[in-house]
Amino acid sequence: MLAQDRSRGIWRGLTLLAAVATIWMLLAVRAAPADAAVRPLTTGVSYVYENNLAAFENVKRAGAQLTLTPLRWGSIAPKNQPAAWDPTNPADPNYEWEEFDVWVIHAVQAGLTPVLQVRGAPLWAQRCAGTLDAPCNIDPAMLAAFATAAARRYSGQFGGLPRVQYWQGLNEPNLSLFFLPQFDTSGRAVSAELYRGLINAFYAAIKAVDPSNLVLAAGLGPIAVPKFTVGPLRFSRELLCMRGHERFRPTPGDCGGGVSFDIFDVHPYTTGGPTHEGGRNDVQLGDLPELKALLLAANRAGRIHGAFPSTPLWVTELAWDSQPPDPGGLPMPILTRWTAEALFGAWRAGIDTFFWYSLRDSAQEPGVPSYETPEAGLYYRGATVAQDQPKEVLYAFRFPFVAYPRNKGLHFWGRTPNSGRGRVVIQVRRPGGWRKVAATRADRVGIFEGMAHTGYGRNRVGFARAQFAGGSSVAFSMKPVPDFRHPPFGTETPSG
């Protein structure tokens, strides 16, 4: 999201409310099922705003294959609706696409797969008073017209522009910062019902241009706050016309014919660590299995109409601020560990695509405290993108690796930096240097997992790492880090 989107105190309020309902616990990691290693873990970087090639090269250096940016309908479309124009025509002179043309061209030139998130709405496409970024009751037909124009422009058959296959319909529709109304005048939640009509119209428009295009439902914000957000699990149930917790079943009726999307998306920011669970209707990292179960139940009930028999669940936003530069962010040793564990936990929960938010730290604005400025980039911000410097967390994201002492040995998991197959060596740190304790092979999607038959680490002392193609993962400590309360974009007081 934009820095200012997240930086105006929302996380102060959200995390305070969520903390009351959160169960604190120690990290507990179980081995993945034996057949899980055939699943990939594709990574991306979200909200890359810069159009220069240096930014996309930095995305590639992070090991990412995808990159996402918002396609801002309200800035591309005219401020006032013309009396005569064709909003489905990508060449209509009332549209201003040039900034996004350059972004798509550079992303593809860098070898990345672009994802465009249609974001916001012009005021004339809204049926009540909203803003460009927080639209109110968007007209589905007008959204479909713009989606048609955008998909045509980036179809690979227009003006020499590259093709975009992945399209996302809006952003965080369960959050009043980006979607209105959330509730009607009687207090009844209405956002899921409104969004169902919008995503169905969006899907039909994108697919009409090219049936092989893939549509992401809008990523959901993670936390329920009374009168402000609809919790993502509740929103998902209402969107899909399902009921229950843990054991989900369809509500009576046909859900208006069902909901159309190919991929579901959530932003499972935590108010703690990588296993942290939220309240009853939240979806933080520790709650991903429950959301995955809901999607599976909705598939079985025929509620979802999409390209896949089992709807994929993506994470297109997740991060923690780092210290430095944020004095209230996570110290780098904890951040690198939590990042690797977040990737492992998401993969184990059935997530196959995971985006980091974002590429570089946000600029510090005068008078805005650090804890209200997202500084969760994979790169320290320089005077220019070309001068940005990688953080250690980048290497944990690029080459995630975890290792946990168990009774039978040292259980390890990781993904190679290039998501490719090959020999992986597991090492532990001994007096005098690193020593090999196991060797394995990463599968065709770069995932490796196994058990090193050693008692190393059972005393919670030492480090392990993986080596692949001459490079090493970030060393993973044998000493667990207990879960503790920590908002994703930093605390008001320095963390330690």
Secondary structure by P-SEA (a helix, b strand, c coil): ccccccccaaaaaaaaaaaaabbbbcccccccccccccbbbbbbccccccccaaaaaaaaaacccbbbbbcccccccccccccccccccccccccccaaaaaaaaaaaaabbbbbbbbcccccccccccccccccccccaaaaaaaaaaaaaaaccccccbbbbcbbbccccccccccccccccccccccaaaaaaaaaaaaaaaaaaacccbbbbcccccccccccccccaaaaaaaaacccccccccccccccccbbbbcbbbbbcccccccccccccccccccaaaaaaaaaaaaaaaccccccccbbbbbbcbbbbbccccccccccaaaaaaaaaaaaaaaaaacccbbbccccccccccccccccccccccccccccccccbbbcaaaaaaabbbbbbbccccbbbbbbcccccbbbbbbbbbcccbbbbcccccccccccccccccccccccccccccccccccccccccccccccccccccccccccc
